[in-house]
Amino acid sequence: MCRHMLRVHTPGLEPRSRVTSCPLLVEGTLENSGGDAMEYQLFMEVRDAAGKLLNRQIIGVGALNIYDKRIFSLRVEMAAANPAD
Protein backbone atom coordinates (compact mmCIF):
# COMPACT_ATOMS: atom_id res chain seq x y z
CA MET A 1 0.00 0.00 0.00
CA CYS A 2 2.70 2.47 0.94
CA ARG A 3 4.63 3.51 -2.12
CA HIS A 4 6.94 5.83 -0.13
CA MET A 5 5.66 8.90 -1.94
CA LEU A 6 5.36 12.32 -0.33
CA ARG A 7 2.64 14.71 -1.38
CA VAL A 8 3.31 18.40 -0.79
CA HIS A 9 0.48 20.89 -0.90
CA THR A 10 1.03 24.61 -0.52
CA PRO A 11 -2.30 26.24 0.46
CA GLY A 12 -3.37 28.93 -1.96
CA LEU A 13 -0.98 27.95 -4.75
CA GLU A 14 -2.74 24.94 -6.23
CA PRO A 15 -6.36 23.78 -6.21
CA ARG A 16 -7.36 20.82 -4.07
CA SER A 17 -8.03 17.72 -6.08
CA ARG A 18 -9.97 15.89 -3.34
CA VAL A 19 -12.75 16.81 -0.97
CA THR A 20 -11.55 16.98 2.64
CA SER A 21 -13.20 17.31 6.01
CA CYS A 22 -11.76 18.81 9.17
CA PRO A 23 -12.91 16.73 12.16
CA LEU A 24 -10.45 18.38 14.56
CA LEU A 25 -9.37 22.00 14.95
CA VAL A 26 -7.70 23.29 18.12
CA GLU A 27 -6.34 26.81 18.60
CA GLY A 28 -4.55 28.28 21.59
CA THR A 29 -2.44 31.25 22.64
CA LEU A 30 0.68 31.46 24.76
CA GLU A 31 1.64 34.75 26.36
CA ASN A 32 4.57 35.79 28.51
CA SER A 33 2.93 38.46 30.62
CA GLY A 34 5.96 39.23 32.73
CA GLY A 35 9.17 37.95 34.19
CA ASP A 36 12.00 36.25 32.37
CA ALA A 37 12.01 34.93 28.82
CA MET A 38 10.34 31.52 28.47
CA GLU A 39 11.14 28.69 26.06
CA TYR A 40 8.48 26.48 24.49
CA GLN A 41 8.38 23.21 22.56
CA LEU A 42 5.42 22.13 20.48
CA PHE A 43 4.92 18.34 20.57
CA MET A 44 2.60 16.17 18.51
CA GLU A 45 1.71 12.56 19.33
CA VAL A 46 -0.51 10.15 17.39
CA ARG A 47 -1.83 7.03 19.15
CA ASP A 48 -4.07 4.19 18.02
CA ALA A 49 -7.31 3.14 19.77
CA ALA A 50 -5.36 0.93 22.21
CA GLY A 51 -3.13 3.84 23.21
CA LYS A 52 -0.03 2.59 21.38
CA LEU A 53 2.21 5.45 20.27
CA LEU A 54 2.36 5.56 16.46
CA ASN A 55 4.27 8.82 15.97
CA ARG A 56 5.81 11.57 18.10
CA GLN A 57 7.36 14.76 16.73
CA ILE A 58 8.67 18.05 18.02
CA ILE A 59 7.14 20.50 15.59
CA GLY A 60 8.53 23.78 16.88
CA VAL A 61 10.86 25.23 19.45
CA GLY A 62 11.04 28.89 20.33
CA ALA A 63 11.21 31.56 22.97
CA LEU A 64 8.83 34.16 24.33
CA ASN A 65 10.31 37.38 25.58
CA ILE A 66 8.37 39.50 28.02
CA TYR A 67 4.97 40.51 26.57
CA ASP A 68 5.41 38.27 23.49
CA LYS A 69 2.50 36.16 22.27
CA ARG A 70 2.26 33.12 19.98
CA ILE A 71 -0.90 31.65 18.48
CA PHE A 72 -0.90 27.93 17.67
CA SER A 73 -3.41 25.91 15.69
CA LEU A 74 -3.68 22.21 15.03
CA ARG A 75 -5.90 20.93 12.24
CA VAL A 76 -6.54 17.38 11.12
CA GLU A 77 -7.84 17.06 7.58
CA MET A 78 -9.26 13.80 6.27
CA ALA A 79 -9.91 12.72 2.69
CA ALA A 80 -10.88 9.47 1.04
CA ALA A 81 -7.88 7.32 0.18
CA ASN A 82 -7.30 7.15 -3.55
CA PRO A 83 -5.21 4.13 -4.58
CA ALA A 84 -4.93 5.49 -8.15
CA ASP A 85 -2.61 8.35 -7.02
C-alpha positions in Angstrom: 0.0 0.0 0.0 2.7 2.5 0.9 4.6 3.5 -2.1 6.9 5.8 -0.1 5.7 8.9 -1.9 5.4 12.3 -0.3 2.6 14.7 -1.4 3.3 18.4 -0.8 0.5 20.9 -0.9 1.0 24.6 -0.5 -2.3 26.2 0.5 -3.4 28.9 -2.0 -1.0 28.0 -4.7 -2.7 24.9 -6.2 -6.4 23.8 -6.2 -7.4 20.8 -4.1 -8.0 17.7 -6.1 -10.0 15.9 -3.3 -12.8 16.8 -1.0 -11.5 17.0 2.6 -13.2 17.3 6.0 -11.8 18.8 9.2 -12.9 16.7 12.2 -10.4 18.4 14.6 -9.4 22.0 15.0 -7.7 23.3 18.1 -6.3 26.8 18.6 -4.6 28.3 21.6 -2.4 31.2 22.6 0.7 31.5 24.8 1.6 34.8 26.4 4.6 35.8 28.5 2.9 38.5 30.6 6.0 39.2 32.7 9.2 37.9 34.2 12.0 36.2 32.4 12.0 34.9 28.8 10.3 31.5 28.5 11.1 28.7 26.1 8.5 26.5 24.5 8.4 23.2 22.6 5.4 22.1 20.5 4.9 18.3 20.6 2.6 16.2 18.5 1.7 12.6 19.3 -0.5 10.1 17.4 -1.8 7.0 19.1 -4.1 4.2 18.0 -7.3 3.1 19.8 -5.4 0.9 22.2 -3.1 3.8 23.2 0.0 2.6 21.4 2.2 5.5 20.3 2.4 5.6 16.5 4.3 8.8 16.0 5.8 11.6 18.1 7.4 14.8 16.7 8.7 18.1 18.0 7.1 20.5 15.6 8.5 23.8 16.9 10.9 25.2 19.5 11.0 28.9 20.3 11.2 31.6 23.0 8.8 34.2 24.3 10.3 37.4 25.6 8.4 39.5 28.0 5.0 40.5 26.6 5.4 38.3 23.5 2.5 36.2 22.3 2.3 33.1 20.0 -0.9 31.6 18.5 -0.9 27.9 17.7 -3.4 25.9 15.7 -3.7 22.2 15.0 -5.9 20.9 12.2 -6.5 17.4 11.1 -7.8 17.1 7.6 -9.3 13.8 6.3 -9.9 12.7 2.7 -10.9 9.5 1.0 -7.9 7.3 0.2 -7.3 7.1 -3.5 -5.2 4.1 -4.6 -4.9 5.5 -8.1 -2.6 8.3 -7.0 
